[in-house]
Amino acid sequence: MNAFSFARSLLPALLLPFLLPLVHGEIPEPDNLVYGTIMLGTNQVTAADTGISVEARRTPTSPAIAGYQMGANPSAGDFYSLHISLESLPPITDPSACETDTLLYLVVTDSTGVRDQKTFIVGDRGQVTRLDFGWIDTDDNGLNDEWERQFFGQLGIDPYADPDSDGRNNLIEAQAGTNPLLADTPHPADRSPCDYAIDIDELTTFALAWKTGQPWPEEPTNIPLDYVTRAGYLWKNGEHYLQDLVMASSPPLWWTNIVSSAPLNSVGQALPSLSAFSLNRSSAGSTPTALVAQPPLRHPDTSNQVNCSLPPVFNPGEPVRITLAMQPESGATAYGLEAQVPFDWQIMAISDDGQFDATNQKIKWGLFFDPAGTTVSCELIPTATEDEVSFTGTGSFDGVSAPIAGQPSMLRAGLIKFLTLSGSADRGFQARLRAEPDKDYVIEMSVDLAHWEILARVRTSTDGTIEFMDGYPGGTRFYRARTVSP
């Protein structure tokens, strides 16, 4: 017998109180019927498990006002069925009867004691409610049947769909017990508890895990810099936030502050004093509670900068000092920086409480909140294995990335590198090369790679660059540069 047939077969029993003569002054009502299946661990309880009962109690430990022993009603099969008596007018003369909206505890018991427990709100006359115990997944899609019915009204839901577009699919939402139809993904820094507010302790813990490369218990486990600066933004601008899919369709910019300082509960519901807004975080079946999204203090843009200053060349074994200036030109609230350390280079010093993350091979600085900007530095000792090294990194301002300007690089001392060569055989050529700064070089030209003639004598600039022009037109020409002999 399926659940529908079972529930339909019991409806006549609900009408019996109308057919009985009134013995007392109270007005009896048709019972509430609660039915369902029971799973204890991985075992399905059947009608043969007569040692298992379901009781309705006013408190978890009070005497039962209704009960059902498995197998007592053969027509119920492997379902339990519990009749909750109702009376419409106080005072209630039958101690086992309830009024509508009474909170009851439904308890599964066996010889060892209580095995499971759920709450139930007594409904209107004749209400039939299915309430399953334990984890039951009859369609084998990884989603609890009760959770599917609560939010979708049916089984067979795609566990990997994301109907509220909040970045968490139905399977993740079911495991978290959250509403899959409302965008309610908390920032991963918001953990103790998840109240849709980031306080200073949560921000400090989150930023330290990012700085040291420690795995975070929530996705993304390898914390991105933009998530950290966004957490700093939320904390600095009032702590309380919501997930706003109108502002951005992806994290971390979809988290923004709210106007009210009222806290939110574990599903992101705000206090009723908040004003109306199109987004709400009400759980299924409750009255929607509206929020007001605070307009972003700045629009995400690319005007924030990270400028790098480093020597044009390096000598293996000799310290190199690298300076990085973070400039929050658009008025960013919170910012930080991470820079990739060249492989096998030794770190001698890091300024401004920066730390080396050995997991990601990065030096990390932040968070900073000074609107005037911050300059940080590090001192490294290079190895002799590379001819040229690029020093890469990324700044982040309120959750918006900004790469290091120019992606600067260094040459190993003694090397010469042609950067650009432009022109044509009929107009002449212009070249730009890079070498050691403040040194004299000879530019030579050849048409056959066998015979060379001096084209120019030049001195490199302080950044190690050389530019020269060969205005002689005609044919293929080759160029080389060499240091001037002492």
MOWO-V834717 format. One record per backbone hydrogen bond with DSSP energy under -0.5 kcal/mol. NH is the residue of the N-H (numbers start at 1). CO is the residue of the C=O. Records with the same first field share a line. If there is no record, write none. Layout:
NH: CO ; CO
This chain:
6: 2
7: 3
8: 4
9: 5
10: 6 ; 7
11: 7 ; 8
13: 10
14: 10 ; 11
15: 11 ; 12
16: 13
18: 15
19: 15 ; 16
20: 16
23: 21
28: 26
29: 86
32: 84
33: 127
34: 32 ; 82
35: 129
36: 80
39: 133
40: 43
41: 39
43: 40
45: 38
49: 46
50: 48
52: 49
53: 109
54: 68
55: 107
56: 66
57: 55 ; 105
58: 63
62: 59
65: 56
66: 56
68: 54
70: 52
72: 69
74: 72
76: 73
77: 73 ; 74
79: 76
80: 36
82: 34
84: 32 ; 82
85: 83
86: 29
87: 98
88: 27
93: 91
95: 93
97: 94
98: 85
101: 122
102: 99
104: 102 ; 120
105: 57
106: 104 ; 118
107: 55 ; 105
108: 116
109: 53 ; 107
110: 113
113: 110
115: 108
116: 108
118: 106
120: 104
122: 102 ; 120
126: 30
127: 124
129: 33
131: 35 ; 129
133: 37
136: 134
140: 137
145: 136
148: 144
149: 145
150: 146
151: 147
152: 148
153: 148 ; 149
154: 148
159: 157
161: 158
164: 180
165: 162
170: 161
171: 159
173: 169
174: 170
175: 171
176: 172
177: 173
178: 173
180: 178
182: 179
184: 182
186: 184
190: 187
191: 189
192: 193
195: 193
198: 239
199: 197
203: 199
204: 200
205: 201
206: 202
207: 203
208: 204
209: 205
210: 206
211: 207
212: 208
213: 209 ; 210
214: 209
216: 221
223: 221
227: 224
228: 224
229: 225
230: 226
231: 227
232: 228
233: 229
234: 230
235: 231
236: 232
237: 233
238: 235
239: 234
240: 238
241: 196
242: 256
244: 242 ; 254
245: 243
248: 244
254: 250
255: 252
256: 242 ; 254
258: 240
259: 292
264: 195
265: 269
268: 265
274: 271
281: 289
286: 283
290: 288
291: 279
293: 291
294: 257
305: 327
306: 403
307: 325
309: 323
314: 411
316: 314
317: 382
318: 315
320: 380
322: 378
323: 309
324: 376
325: 307
326: 324 ; 374
327: 305 ; 325
328: 326
329: 327
331: 328
335: 368
336: 396
337: 365
338: 394
339: 363
340: 392
341: 361
345: 342
346: 381
348: 346 ; 379
349: 379
351: 377
354: 351
355: 364
357: 355 ; 362
358: 356
361: 357
362: 357
363: 339
364: 355
365: 337
368: 335
371: 369
373: 370
374: 326
376: 324
378: 322
379: 349
380: 320
381: 346
382: 318 ; 380
389: 410
391: 408
392: 390
394: 338
395: 402
396: 336
397: 400
398: 334
400: 397
402: 395
404: 393
405: 306
407: 404
408: 405
410: 389
411: 312
412: 387
413: 314
415: 412
417: 434
419: 432
420: 432
422: 430
424: 428
427: 424
428: 424
429: 470
430: 422
431: 468
432: 420
433: 466
434: 417
435: 464
438: 461
439: 436
441: 458
442: 482
443: 456
444: 442 ; 480
445: 453
446: 478
453: 445
455: 443
456: 443
458: 441
460: 439
461: 465
464: 461
466: 433
468: 431
470: 429
471: 469
473: 471
474: 425
478: 446
480: 444
482: 442
484: 440
